[in-house]
Amino acid sequence: HVMYDCARSINPAVDLGQVEGAFIMGLGYFLSEDATTAPDGTLLAKSTWSYKPPGPSDIPLSMRVDLLENPSFARGTLSSKAS
């Protein structure tokens, strides 16, 4: 279960999709990608031929994502943290 604080969501469907995608990419980075770097931090893998990001079969069958209810962020446009 992932709880996300985006303040007031302008488009909840887009925000949920962004959270799901970010979670899966982060999970893939730490568990399955072999992204090797040079001593200066330069990524040595130039494409997905060198490493494999998560694919559709890597996504959990059940994944709950909720947006925090009644958040407040007065500085953002329409109270959104996306602005």
PDB file with one MODEL, atoms N, CA, C and O in Angstrom:
MODEL        1
ATOM      1  N   HIS A   1       0.839  -1.174   0.000  1.00  0.00           N
ATOM      2  CA  HIS A   1       0.000   0.000   0.000  1.00  0.00           C
ATOM      3  C   HIS A   1       0.884   1.238   0.000  1.00  0.00           C
ATOM      4  O   HIS A   1       1.800   1.352   0.814  1.00  0.00           O
ATOM      5  N   VAL A   2       0.611   2.163  -0.912  1.00  0.00           N
ATOM      6  CA  VAL A   2       1.364   3.410  -1.015  1.00  0.00           C
ATOM      7  C   VAL A   2       0.412   4.561  -0.737  1.00  0.00           C
ATOM      8  O   VAL A   2      -0.656   4.643  -1.344  1.00  0.00           O
ATOM      9  N   MET A   3       0.788   5.452   0.176  1.00  0.00           N
ATOM     10  CA  MET A   3       0.016   6.664   0.463  1.00  0.00           C
ATOM     11  C   MET A   3       0.831   7.836  -0.060  1.00  0.00           C
ATOM     12  O   MET A   3       2.001   7.987   0.292  1.00  0.00           O
ATOM     13  N   TYR A   4       0.215   8.674  -0.904  1.00  0.00           N
ATOM     14  CA  TYR A   4       0.936   9.760  -1.557  1.00  0.00           C
ATOM     15  C   TYR A   4       0.311  11.100  -1.204  1.00  0.00           C
ATOM     16  O   TYR A   4      -0.909  11.255  -1.249  1.00  0.00           O
ATOM     17  N   ASP A   5       1.152  12.069  -0.853  1.00  0.00           N
ATOM     18  CA  ASP A   5       0.695  13.415  -0.527  1.00  0.00           C
ATOM     19  C   ASP A   5       1.027  14.340  -1.690  1.00  0.00           C
ATOM     20  O   ASP A   5       2.159  14.807  -1.819  1.00  0.00           O
ATOM     21  N   CYS A   6       0.036  14.601  -2.530  1.00  0.00           N
ATOM     22  CA  CYS A   6       0.242  15.533  -3.642  1.00  0.00           C
ATOM     23  C   CYS A   6      -0.500  16.841  -3.381  1.00  0.00           C
ATOM     24  O   CYS A   6      -0.674  17.655  -4.289  1.00  0.00           O
ATOM     25  N   ALA A   7      -0.938  17.039  -2.134  1.00  0.00           N
ATOM     26  CA  ALA A   7      -1.795  18.167  -1.748  1.00  0.00           C
ATOM     27  C   ALA A   7      -3.131  17.995  -2.466  1.00  0.00           C
ATOM     28  O   ALA A   7      -3.668  16.887  -2.471  1.00  0.00           O
ATOM     29  N   ARG A   8      -3.677  19.022  -3.060  1.00  0.00           N
ATOM     30  CA  ARG A   8      -4.963  18.889  -3.756  1.00  0.00           C
ATOM     31  C   ARG A   8      -4.688  18.413  -5.174  1.00  0.00           C
ATOM     32  O   ARG A   8      -4.059  19.121  -5.960  1.00  0.00           O
ATOM     33  N   SER A   9      -5.155  17.228  -5.497  1.00  0.00           N
ATOM     34  CA  SER A   9      -4.906  16.654  -6.809  1.00  0.00           C
ATOM     35  C   SER A   9      -5.752  17.340  -7.870  1.00  0.00           C
ATOM     36  O   SER A   9      -6.969  17.454  -7.722  1.00  0.00           O
ATOM     37  N   ILE A  10      -5.113  17.795  -8.933  1.00  0.00           N
ATOM     38  CA  ILE A  10      -5.837  18.398 -10.049  1.00  0.00           C
ATOM     39  C   ILE A  10      -6.485  17.303 -10.893  1.00  0.00           C
ATOM     40  O   ILE A  10      -7.601  17.474 -11.385  1.00  0.00           O
ATOM     41  N   ASN A  11      -5.787  16.178 -11.061  1.00  0.00           N
ATOM     42  CA  ASN A  11      -6.315  15.044 -11.809  1.00  0.00           C
ATOM     43  C   ASN A  11      -5.880  13.755 -11.097  1.00  0.00           C
ATOM     44  O   ASN A  11      -4.776  13.264 -11.329  1.00  0.00           O
ATOM     45  N   PRO A  12      -6.744  13.206 -10.230  1.00  0.00           N
ATOM     46  CA  PRO A  12      -6.367  12.027  -9.447  1.00  0.00           C
ATOM     47  C   PRO A  12      -5.927  10.831 -10.290  1.00  0.00           C
ATOM     48  O   PRO A  12      -5.028  10.097  -9.879  1.00  0.00           O
ATOM     49  N   ALA A  13      -6.526  10.617 -11.439  1.00  0.00           N
ATOM     50  CA  ALA A  13      -6.150   9.474 -12.276  1.00  0.00           C
ATOM     51  C   ALA A  13      -4.699   9.597 -12.747  1.00  0.00           C
ATOM     52  O   ALA A  13      -3.965   8.609 -12.762  1.00  0.00           O
ATOM     53  N   VAL A  14      -4.291  10.796 -13.127  1.00  0.00           N
ATOM     54  CA  VAL A  14      -2.913  11.029 -13.557  1.00  0.00           C
ATOM     55  C   VAL A  14      -1.966  10.856 -12.373  1.00  0.00           C
ATOM     56  O   VAL A  14      -0.918  10.224 -12.506  1.00  0.00           O
ATOM     57  N   ASP A  15      -2.325  11.410 -11.223  1.00  0.00           N
ATOM     58  CA  ASP A  15      -1.461  11.299 -10.045  1.00  0.00           C
ATOM     59  C   ASP A  15      -1.280   9.848  -9.618  1.00  0.00           C
ATOM     60  O   ASP A  15      -0.168   9.443  -9.279  1.00  0.00           O
ATOM     61  N   LEU A  16      -2.344   9.064  -9.627  1.00  0.00           N
ATOM     62  CA  LEU A  16      -2.237   7.648  -9.261  1.00  0.00           C
ATOM     63  C   LEU A  16      -1.329   6.907 -10.227  1.00  0.00           C
ATOM     64  O   LEU A  16      -0.505   6.096  -9.802  1.00  0.00           O
ATOM     65  N   GLY A  17      -1.466   7.171 -11.506  1.00  0.00           N
ATOM     66  CA  GLY A  17      -0.609   6.539 -12.505  1.00  0.00           C
ATOM     67  C   GLY A  17       0.852   6.919 -12.335  1.00  0.00           C
ATOM     68  O   GLY A  17       1.736   6.080 -12.511  1.00  0.00           O
ATOM     69  N   GLN A  18       1.114   8.179 -11.993  1.00  0.00           N
ATOM     70  CA  GLN A  18       2.483   8.628 -11.776  1.00  0.00           C
ATOM     71  C   GLN A  18       3.107   7.935 -10.565  1.00  0.00           C
ATOM     72  O   GLN A  18       4.274   7.544 -10.600  1.00  0.00           O
ATOM     73  N   VAL A  19       2.322   7.784  -9.491  1.00  0.00           N
ATOM     74  CA  VAL A  19       2.823   7.123  -8.286  1.00  0.00           C
ATOM     75  C   VAL A  19       3.111   5.652  -8.573  1.00  0.00           C
ATOM     76  O   VAL A  19       4.151   5.131  -8.172  1.00  0.00           O
ATOM     77  N   GLU A  20       2.191   4.985  -9.264  1.00  0.00           N
ATOM     78  CA  GLU A  20       2.402   3.571  -9.604  1.00  0.00           C
ATOM     79  C   GLU A  20       3.657   3.393 -10.454  1.00  0.00           C
ATOM     80  O   GLU A  20       4.475   2.514 -10.184  1.00  0.00           O
ATOM     81  N   GLY A  21       3.806   4.222 -11.473  1.00  0.00           N
ATOM     82  CA  GLY A  21       4.963   4.130 -12.354  1.00  0.00           C
ATOM     83  C   GLY A  21       6.266   4.407 -11.627  1.00  0.00           C
ATOM     84  O   GLY A  21       7.254   3.700 -11.828  1.00  0.00           O
ATOM     85  N   ALA A  22       6.275   5.429 -10.785  1.00  0.00           N
ATOM     86  CA  ALA A  22       7.482   5.760 -10.028  1.00  0.00           C
ATOM     87  C   ALA A  22       7.859   4.637  -9.077  1.00  0.00           C
ATOM     88  O   ALA A  22       9.037   4.314  -8.926  1.00  0.00           O
ATOM     89  N   PHE A  23       6.859   4.042  -8.436  1.00  0.00           N
ATOM     90  CA  PHE A  23       7.130   2.941  -7.512  1.00  0.00           C
ATOM     91  C   PHE A  23       7.748   1.750  -8.242  1.00  0.00           C
ATOM     92  O   PHE A  23       8.744   1.189  -7.786  1.00  0.00           O
ATOM     93  N   ILE A  24       7.165   1.370  -9.360  1.00  0.00           N
ATOM     94  CA  ILE A  24       7.665   0.218 -10.109  1.00  0.00           C
ATOM     95  C   ILE A  24       9.068   0.493 -10.664  1.00  0.00           C
ATOM     96  O   ILE A  24       9.927  -0.387 -10.616  1.00  0.00           O
ATOM     97  N   MET A  25       9.311   1.682 -11.182  1.00  0.00           N
ATOM     98  CA  MET A  25      10.641   1.997 -11.708  1.00  0.00           C
ATOM     99  C   MET A  25      11.674   2.004 -10.580  1.00  0.00           C
ATOM    100  O   MET A  25      12.792   1.525 -10.769  1.00  0.00           O
ATOM    101  N   GLY A  26      11.317   2.539  -9.415  1.00  0.00           N
ATOM    102  CA  GLY A  26      12.224   2.527  -8.276  1.00  0.00           C
ATOM    103  C   GLY A  26      12.504   1.115  -7.803  1.00  0.00           C
ATOM    104  O   GLY A  26      13.645   0.773  -7.492  1.00  0.00           O
ATOM    105  N   LEU A  27      11.468   0.296  -7.747  1.00  0.00           N
ATOM    106  CA  LEU A  27      11.620  -1.096  -7.355  1.00  0.00           C
ATOM    107  C   LEU A  27      12.531  -1.828  -8.341  1.00  0.00           C
ATOM    108  O   LEU A  27      13.416  -2.581  -7.934  1.00  0.00           O
ATOM    109  N   GLY A  28      12.313  -1.606  -9.621  1.00  0.00           N
ATOM    110  CA  GLY A  28      13.143  -2.240 -10.644  1.00  0.00           C
ATOM    111  C   GLY A  28      14.587  -1.799 -10.571  1.00  0.00           C
ATOM    112  O   GLY A  28      15.501  -2.603 -10.755  1.00  0.00           O
ATOM    113  N   TYR A  29      14.792  -0.526 -10.303  1.00  0.00           N
ATOM    114  CA  TYR A  29      16.157  -0.014 -10.225  1.00  0.00           C
ATOM    115  C   TYR A  29      16.940  -0.711  -9.119  1.00  0.00           C
ATOM    116  O   TYR A  29      18.090  -1.103  -9.316  1.00  0.00           O
ATOM    117  N   PHE A  30      16.313  -0.863  -7.954  1.00  0.00           N
ATOM    118  CA  PHE A  30      17.022  -1.448  -6.821  1.00  0.00           C
ATOM    119  C   PHE A  30      17.085  -2.963  -6.843  1.00  0.00           C
ATOM    120  O   PHE A  30      18.000  -3.545  -6.261  1.00  0.00           O
ATOM    121  N   LEU A  31      16.131  -3.621  -7.503  1.00  0.00           N
ATOM    122  CA  LEU A  31      16.092  -5.082  -7.440  1.00  0.00           C
ATOM    123  C   LEU A  31      16.566  -5.805  -8.693  1.00  0.00           C
ATOM    124  O   LEU A  31      17.069  -6.925  -8.600  1.00  0.00           O
ATOM    125  N   SER A  32      16.416  -5.191  -9.865  1.00  0.00           N
ATOM    126  CA  SER A  32      16.711  -5.980 -11.061  1.00  0.00           C
ATOM    127  C   SER A  32      17.632  -5.318 -12.073  1.00  0.00           C
ATOM    128  O   SER A  32      18.263  -6.025 -12.859  1.00  0.00           O
ATOM    129  N   GLU A  33      17.738  -4.009 -12.089  1.00  0.00           N
ATOM    130  CA  GLU A  33      18.596  -3.383 -13.089  1.00  0.00           C
ATOM    131  C   GLU A  33      20.043  -3.437 -12.650  1.00  0.00           C
ATOM    132  O   GLU A  33      20.353  -3.213 -11.480  1.00  0.00           O
ATOM    133  N   ASP A  34      20.908  -3.728 -13.565  1.00  0.00           N
ATOM    134  CA  ASP A  34      22.334  -3.726 -13.288  1.00  0.00           C
ATOM    135  C   ASP A  34      22.917  -2.500 -13.971  1.00  0.00           C
ATOM    136  O   ASP A  34      23.620  -2.608 -14.977  1.00  0.00           O
ATOM    137  N   ALA A  35      22.622  -1.349 -13.420  1.00  0.00           N
ATOM    138  CA  ALA A  35      23.086  -0.092 -14.000  1.00  0.00           C
ATOM    139  C   ALA A  35      24.466   0.219 -13.439  1.00  0.00           C
ATOM    140  O   ALA A  35      24.585   0.719 -12.320  1.00  0.00           O
ATOM    141  N   THR A  36      25.504  -0.074 -14.208  1.00  0.00           N
ATOM    142  CA  THR A  36      26.870   0.166 -13.756  1.00  0.00           C
ATOM    143  C   THR A  36      27.297   1.578 -14.126  1.00  0.00           C
ATOM    144  O   THR A  36      26.911   2.116 -15.164  1.00  0.00           O
ATOM    145  N   THR A  37      28.100   2.158 -13.250  1.00  0.00           N
ATOM    146  CA  THR A  37      28.556   3.528 -13.471  1.00  0.00           C
ATOM    147  C   THR A  37      30.076   3.600 -13.404  1.00  0.00           C
ATOM    148  O   THR A  37      30.728   2.768 -12.772  1.00  0.00           O
ATOM    149  N   ALA A  38      30.616   4.596 -14.060  1.00  0.00           N
ATOM    150  CA  ALA A  38      32.052   4.877 -14.012  1.00  0.00           C
ATOM    151  C   ALA A  38      32.357   5.570 -12.687  1.00  0.00           C
ATOM    152  O   ALA A  38      31.434   6.021 -12.010  1.00  0.00           O
ATOM    153  N   PRO A  39      33.617   5.664 -12.305  1.00  0.00           N
ATOM    154  CA  PRO A  39      33.974   6.342 -11.057  1.00  0.00           C
ATOM    155  C   PRO A  39      33.458   7.778 -10.963  1.00  0.00           C
ATOM    156  O   PRO A  39      33.201   8.273  -9.865  1.00  0.00           O
ATOM    157  N   ASP A  40      33.305   8.452 -12.115  1.00  0.00           N
ATOM    158  CA  ASP A  40      32.798   9.829 -12.091  1.00  0.00           C
ATOM    159  C   ASP A  40      31.273   9.897 -12.054  1.00  0.00           C
ATOM    160  O   ASP A  40      30.707  10.990 -12.062  1.00  0.00           O
ATOM    161  N   GLY A  41      30.589   8.726 -12.012  1.00  0.00           N
ATOM    162  CA  GLY A  41      29.127   8.691 -11.928  1.00  0.00           C
ATOM    163  C   GLY A  41      28.426   8.550 -13.259  1.00  0.00           C
ATOM    164  O   GLY A  41      27.200   8.450 -13.291  1.00  0.00           O
ATOM    165  N   THR A  42      29.156   8.538 -14.358  1.00  0.00           N
ATOM    166  CA  THR A  42      28.567   8.396 -15.686  1.00  0.00           C
ATOM    167  C   THR A  42      27.983   6.993 -15.851  1.00  0.00           C
ATOM    168  O   THR A  42      28.636   5.999 -15.532  1.00  0.00           O
ATOM    169  N   LEU A  43      26.754   6.923 -16.350  1.00  0.00           N
ATOM    170  CA  LEU A  43      26.113   5.635 -16.590  1.00  0.00           C
ATOM    171  C   LEU A  43      26.782   4.944 -17.770  1.00  0.00           C
ATOM    172  O   LEU A  43      26.891   5.521 -18.852  1.00  0.00           O
ATOM    173  N   LEU A  44      27.233   3.699 -17.561  1.00  0.00           N
ATOM    174  CA  LEU A  44      27.929   2.960 -18.615  1.00  0.00           C
ATOM    175  C   LEU A  44      26.967   2.235 -19.552  1.00  0.00           C
ATOM    176  O   LEU A  44      27.315   1.967 -20.702  1.00  0.00           O
ATOM    177  N   ALA A  45      25.774   1.915 -19.082  1.00  0.00           N
ATOM    178  CA  ALA A  45      24.779   1.260 -19.930  1.00  0.00           C
ATOM    179  C   ALA A  45      24.106   2.332 -20.781  1.00  0.00           C
ATOM    180  O   ALA A  45      23.472   3.243 -20.249  1.00  0.00           O
ATOM    181  N   LYS A  46      24.240   2.226 -22.072  1.00  0.00           N
ATOM    182  CA  LYS A  46      23.726   3.259 -22.977  1.00  0.00           C
ATOM    183  C   LYS A  46      22.289   3.021 -23.421  1.00  0.00           C
ATOM    184  O   LYS A  46      21.651   3.933 -23.947  1.00  0.00           O
ATOM    185  N   SER A  47      21.763   1.800 -23.219  1.00  0.00           N
ATOM    186  CA  SER A  47      20.407   1.512 -23.672  1.00  0.00           C
ATOM    187  C   SER A  47      19.864   0.304 -22.920  1.00  0.00           C
ATOM    188  O   SER A  47      20.554  -0.278 -22.083  1.00  0.00           O
ATOM    189  N   THR A  48      18.637  -0.064 -23.218  1.00  0.00           N
ATOM    190  CA  THR A  48      18.049  -1.232 -22.565  1.00  0.00           C
ATOM    191  C   THR A  48      18.625  -2.537 -23.098  1.00  0.00           C
ATOM    192  O   THR A  48      18.228  -3.607 -22.636  1.00  0.00           O
ATOM    193  N   TRP A  49      19.555  -2.484 -24.065  1.00  0.00           N
ATOM    194  CA  TRP A  49      20.272  -3.692 -24.474  1.00  0.00           C
ATOM    195  C   TRP A  49      21.260  -4.079 -23.380  1.00  0.00           C
ATOM    196  O   TRP A  49      21.621  -5.248 -23.245  1.00  0.00           O
ATOM    197  N   SER A  50      21.698  -3.087 -22.598  1.00  0.00           N
ATOM    198  CA  SER A  50      22.674  -3.334 -21.539  1.00  0.00           C
ATOM    199  C   SER A  50      22.032  -3.604 -20.178  1.00  0.00           C
ATOM    200  O   SER A  50      22.644  -4.260 -19.335  1.00  0.00           O
ATOM    201  N   TYR A  51      20.842  -3.122 -19.951  1.00  0.00           N
ATOM    202  CA  TYR A  51      20.139  -3.361 -18.696  1.00  0.00           C
ATOM    203  C   TYR A  51      18.654  -3.512 -18.990  1.00  0.00           C
ATOM    204  O   TYR A  51      18.182  -3.064 -20.035  1.00  0.00           O
ATOM    205  N   LYS A  52      17.920  -4.130 -18.090  1.00  0.00           N
ATOM    206  CA  LYS A  52      16.500  -4.384 -18.317  1.00  0.00           C
ATOM    207  C   LYS A  52      15.635  -3.687 -17.265  1.00  0.00           C
ATOM    208  O   LYS A  52      15.618  -4.108 -16.108  1.00  0.00           O
ATOM    209  N   PRO A  53      14.919  -2.630 -17.650  1.00  0.00           N
ATOM    210  CA  PRO A  53      13.974  -2.003 -16.715  1.00  0.00           C
ATOM    211  C   PRO A  53      12.777  -2.929 -16.506  1.00  0.00           C
ATOM    212  O   PRO A  53      12.599  -3.880 -17.267  1.00  0.00           O
ATOM    213  N   PRO A  54      11.958  -2.670 -15.494  1.00  0.00           N
ATOM    214  CA  PRO A  54      10.792  -3.528 -15.237  1.00  0.00           C
ATOM    215  C   PRO A  54       9.832  -3.547 -16.424  1.00  0.00           C
ATOM    216  O   PRO A  54       9.647  -2.547 -17.117  1.00  0.00           O
ATOM    217  N   GLY A  55       9.233  -4.706 -16.634  1.00  0.00           N
ATOM    218  CA  GLY A  55       8.247  -4.869 -17.697  1.00  0.00           C
ATOM    219  C   GLY A  55       6.875  -5.158 -17.109  1.00  0.00           C
ATOM    220  O   GLY A  55       6.726  -5.209 -15.888  1.00  0.00           O
ATOM    221  N   PRO A  56       5.881  -5.344 -17.948  1.00  0.00           N
ATOM    222  CA  PRO A  56       4.518  -5.592 -17.476  1.00  0.00           C
ATOM    223  C   PRO A  56       4.396  -6.788 -16.530  1.00  0.00           C
ATOM    224  O   PRO A  56       3.570  -6.764 -15.617  1.00  0.00           O
ATOM    225  N   SER A  57       5.193  -7.821 -16.729  1.00  0.00           N
ATOM    226  CA  SER A  57       5.090  -9.001 -15.861  1.00  0.00           C
ATOM    227  C   SER A  57       5.703  -8.764 -14.476  1.00  0.00           C
ATOM    228  O   SER A  57       5.539  -9.594 -13.582  1.00  0.00           O
ATOM    229  N   ASP A  58       6.405  -7.645 -14.290  1.00  0.00           N
ATOM    230  CA  ASP A  58       7.023  -7.332 -12.998  1.00  0.00           C
ATOM    231  C   ASP A  58       6.110  -6.544 -12.066  1.00  0.00           C
ATOM    232  O   ASP A  58       6.427  -6.364 -10.890  1.00  0.00           O
ATOM    233  N   ILE A  59       4.991  -6.079 -12.581  1.00  0.00           N
ATOM    234  CA  ILE A  59       4.072  -5.262 -11.788  1.00  0.00           C
ATOM    235  C   ILE A  59       3.236  -6.171 -10.887  1.00  0.00           C
ATOM    236  O   ILE A  59       2.719  -7.186 -11.354  1.00  0.00           O
ATOM    237  N   PRO A  60       3.092  -5.826  -9.600  1.00  0.00           N
ATOM    238  CA  PRO A  60       2.285  -6.653  -8.700  1.00  0.00           C
ATOM    239  C   PRO A  60       0.840  -6.762  -9.188  1.00  0.00           C
ATOM    240  O   PRO A  60       0.294  -5.812  -9.750  1.00  0.00           O
ATOM    241  N   LEU A  61       0.230  -7.919  -8.969  1.00  0.00           N
ATOM    242  CA  LEU A  61      -1.175  -8.099  -9.357  1.00  0.00           C
ATOM    243  C   LEU A  61      -2.092  -7.210  -8.539  1.00  0.00           C
ATOM    244  O   LEU A  61      -3.120  -6.750  -9.036  1.00  0.00           O
ATOM    245  N   SER A  62      -1.729  -6.966  -7.292  1.00  0.00           N
ATOM    246  CA  SER A  62      -2.525  -6.110  -6.418  1.00  0.00           C
ATOM    247  C   SER A  62      -1.641  -4.991  -5.889  1.00  0.00           C
ATOM    248  O   SER A  62      -0.681  -5.241  -5.159  1.00  0.00           O
ATOM    249  N   MET A  63      -1.966  -3.769  -6.255  1.00  0.00           N
ATOM    250  CA  MET A  63      -1.192  -2.614  -5.796  1.00  0.00           C
ATOM    251  C   MET A  63      -2.153  -1.503  -5.432  1.00  0.00           C
ATOM    252  O   MET A  63      -2.880  -0.995  -6.286  1.00  0.00           O
ATOM    253  N   ARG A  64      -2.158  -1.127  -4.169  1.00  0.00           N
ATOM    254  CA  ARG A  64      -3.051  -0.065  -3.701  1.00  0.00           C
ATOM    255  C   ARG A  64      -2.294   1.242  -3.585  1.00  0.00           C
ATOM    256  O   ARG A  64      -1.249   1.308  -2.937  1.00  0.00           O
ATOM    257  N   VAL A  65      -2.818   2.276  -4.209  1.00  0.00           N
ATOM    258  CA  VAL A  65      -2.266   3.620  -4.093  1.00  0.00           C
ATOM    259  C   VAL A  65      -3.406   4.540  -3.701  1.00  0.00           C
ATOM    260  O   VAL A  65      -4.452   4.561  -4.350  1.00  0.00           O
ATOM    261  N   ASP A  66      -3.199   5.300  -2.636  1.00  0.00           N
ATOM    262  CA  ASP A  66      -4.199   6.272  -2.192  1.00  0.00           C
ATOM    263  C   ASP A  66      -3.560   7.636  -2.103  1.00  0.00           C
ATOM    264  O   ASP A  66      -2.373   7.769  -1.805  1.00  0.00           O
ATOM    265  N   LEU A  67      -4.373   8.657  -2.369  1.00  0.00           N
ATOM    266  CA  LEU A  67      -3.932  10.038  -2.201  1.00  0.00           C
ATOM    267  C   LEU A  67      -4.365  10.501  -0.820  1.00  0.00           C
ATOM    268  O   LEU A  67      -5.478  10.206  -0.386  1.00  0.00           O
ATOM    269  N   LEU A  68      -3.498  11.219  -0.131  1.00  0.00           N
ATOM    270  CA  LEU A  68      -3.801  11.723   1.206  1.00  0.00           C
ATOM    271  C   LEU A  68      -5.042  12.606   1.140  1.00  0.00           C
ATOM    272  O   LEU A  68      -5.124  13.504   0.302  1.00  0.00           O
ATOM    273  N   GLU A  69      -6.003  12.356   2.016  1.00  0.00           N
ATOM    274  CA  GLU A  69      -7.249  13.113   2.006  1.00  0.00           C
ATOM    275  C   GLU A  69      -7.101  14.437   2.748  1.00  0.00           C
ATOM    276  O   GLU A  69      -6.401  14.517   3.758  1.00  0.00           O
ATOM    277  N   ASN A  70      -7.758  15.465   2.246  1.00  0.00           N
ATOM    278  CA  ASN A  70      -7.816  16.796   2.854  1.00  0.00           C
ATOM    279  C   ASN A  70      -6.446  17.417   3.133  1.00  0.00           C
ATOM    280  O   ASN A  70      -6.249  17.992   4.204  1.00  0.00           O
ATOM    281  N   PRO A  71      -5.506  17.318   2.211  1.00  0.00           N
ATOM    282  CA  PRO A  71      -4.211  17.955   2.439  1.00  0.00           C
ATOM    283  C   PRO A  71      -4.306  19.453   2.178  1.00  0.00           C
ATOM    284  O   PRO A  71      -5.265  19.917   1.561  1.00  0.00           O
ATOM    285  N   SER A  72      -3.331  20.198   2.637  1.00  0.00           N
ATOM    286  CA  SER A  72      -3.317  21.642   2.439  1.00  0.00           C
ATOM    287  C   SER A  72      -1.934  22.068   1.978  1.00  0.00           C
ATOM    288  O   SER A  72      -0.928  21.683   2.572  1.00  0.00           O
ATOM    289  N   PHE A  73      -1.888  22.858   0.923  1.00  0.00           N
ATOM    290  CA  PHE A  73      -0.636  23.412   0.416  1.00  0.00           C
ATOM    291  C   PHE A  73      -0.976  24.755  -0.222  1.00  0.00           C
ATOM    292  O   PHE A  73      -1.167  24.839  -1.435  1.00  0.00           O
ATOM    293  N   ALA A  74      -1.051  25.796   0.587  1.00  0.00           N
ATOM    294  CA  ALA A  74      -1.540  27.102   0.137  1.00  0.00           C
ATOM    295  C   ALA A  74      -0.652  27.767  -0.909  1.00  0.00           C
ATOM    296  O   ALA A  74      -1.139  28.608  -1.665  1.00  0.00           O
ATOM    297  N   ARG A  75       0.633  27.421  -0.981  1.00  0.00           N
ATOM    298  CA  ARG A  75       1.546  28.101  -1.919  1.00  0.00           C
ATOM    299  C   ARG A  75       1.389  27.618  -3.355  1.00  0.00           C
ATOM    300  O   ARG A  75       1.814  28.311  -4.279  1.00  0.00           O
ATOM    301  N   GLY A  76       0.789  26.446  -3.567  1.00  0.00           N
ATOM    302  CA  GLY A  76       0.687  25.893  -4.908  1.00  0.00           C
ATOM    303  C   GLY A  76      -0.526  26.414  -5.667  1.00  0.00           C
ATOM    304  O   GLY A  76      -1.512  26.839  -5.066  1.00  0.00           O
ATOM    305  N   THR A  77      -0.444  26.379  -6.988  1.00  0.00           N
ATOM    306  CA  THR A  77      -1.578  26.750  -7.816  1.00  0.00           C
ATOM    307  C   THR A  77      -2.724  25.785  -7.564  1.00  0.00           C
ATOM    308  O   THR A  77      -2.542  24.573  -7.685  1.00  0.00           O
ATOM    309  N   LEU A  78      -3.881  26.286  -7.221  1.00  0.00           N
ATOM    310  CA  LEU A  78      -5.052  25.479  -6.873  1.00  0.00           C
ATOM    311  C   LEU A  78      -4.736  24.488  -5.735  1.00  0.00           C
ATOM    312  O   LEU A  78      -5.337  23.418  -5.647  1.00  0.00           O
ATOM    313  N   SER A  79      -3.790  24.864  -4.877  1.00  0.00           N
ATOM    314  CA  SER A  79      -3.338  24.056  -3.726  1.00  0.00           C
ATOM    315  C   SER A  79      -2.661  22.763  -4.141  1.00  0.00           C
ATOM    316  O   SER A  79      -2.614  21.821  -3.349  1.00  0.00           O
ATOM    317  N   SER A  80      -2.139  22.686  -5.352  1.00  0.00           N
ATOM    318  CA  SER A  80      -1.475  21.477  -5.846  1.00  0.00           C
ATOM    319  C   SER A  80       0.024  21.590  -5.639  1.00  0.00           C
ATOM    320  O   SER A  80       0.583  22.678  -5.773  1.00  0.00           O
ATOM    321  N   LYS A  81       0.694  20.470  -5.311  1.00  0.00           N
ATOM    322  CA  LYS A  81       2.154  20.462  -5.211  1.00  0.00           C
ATOM    323  C   LYS A  81       2.793  20.281  -6.579  1.00  0.00           C
ATOM    324  O   LYS A  81       4.017  20.338  -6.694  1.00  0.00           O
ATOM    325  N   ALA A  82       1.996  20.066  -7.617  1.00  0.00           N
ATOM    326  CA  ALA A  82       2.530  19.887  -8.966  1.00  0.00           C
ATOM    327  C   ALA A  82       2.938  21.214  -9.587  1.00  0.00           C
ATOM    328  O   ALA A  82       3.636  21.222 -10.602  1.00  0.00           O
ATOM    329  N   SER A  83       2.527  22.325  -9.013  1.00  0.00           N
ATOM    330  CA  SER A  83       2.828  23.631  -9.621  1.00  0.00           C
ATOM    331  C   SER A  83       4.178  24.161  -9.239  1.00  0.00           C
ATOM    332  O   SER A  83       4.561  25.246  -9.677  1.00  0.00           O
TER     333      SER A  83
ENDMDL
END
